Amino acid sequence: MATMTVRGIDTEVAKLLKDQANSEGISVNALLLKMVKESLGVEKKRRTKIYHDLDHLAGTWSEKDLKEFQKNVEDLEKVDKELWK
């Protein structure tokens, strides 16, 4: 396996690469290898994009929040049988 060095990566691109690698839980090297393989068609791109923009909300509801939500959507659970005749 060959070893290569990439020179001339500006600060902004380096930060974006580090952030992307960190968000995917992989090293910058692994991220760059994946990007190169995908761009050359050696490895297929993942079709489904994974978003993490709402992760900070996961598990943050209190019992009070849950009850309030359930109360607010209660009417959505009702089916008007006349509409389905």
N, C-alpha and C positions, 0 to 999 in steps of 0.2 A: 504494500500500500504506500502511495506517495505522500510526502509531506510537503505542503506549500505554505507560503507566507503571503499575506495580502497586506500591501502598504498603501498609505494614503487615505485611510478611513478617517473622515472628519469626526469631530467630537459629537455632533448631533446624531450622526448615523451610528456611532459606537454606543451612545446612550440608548437609542431606539432598539438596537440589537440586544443589548443587555436587558432592557425592560421586557422585550418580547420573549427572550430565553427564560427569564425569571418567571413570567406569567405562564409559560408552558412547562416550567419545572425541568428544564434541560439546560445544558451548558451552551455558551455562545458557539462553540465549535460544532456541537450537534445541530444547533439551529442553522448555522451556515451550510453544513453538509446537506441538511434537509432541503434548504432553499435552492442550492445548486442542483441537486438531483431533480427536484420538482421543475425547475426552469428548463432543464435539459431534457425532460421527459423520461428520465430514468425511473423516477418514482412518481406515482400519481398523487395529485393534490387531494387532500381530504375535502369531500364535497360539503360536509356540514361544518359551518363555522361555529366554534364554541365561544359563547359570550360570557363574560364575567362581570358585567356592569351592575348586576343586581345581587351579586354574592353577599355584599355587606348587609343585605336585608334578611338573608336566610336565618331562620331561627330567632327572629327578634320580636315576634308577636307575644304579647302577654295574654292571659286568659281573658282579660277585659277586651283586648283588641279582637280576639277570636269571636267572642260572643257578639260584639258590635258588628263584625263582618257578617256573621251568620244571620243576624237580625236584618241587616240591610239587603241581603240576597234572598231572604225567605220567599218573597213574592216571585222570584225567578224560578223557584222549584214547583210552582203551581202550574198545572196544565188545564187550559180551557178546553174541555171536551167538545164544546160546540164548534170550535175551530177545526177539529179533526174529523168532522162528519162528512 
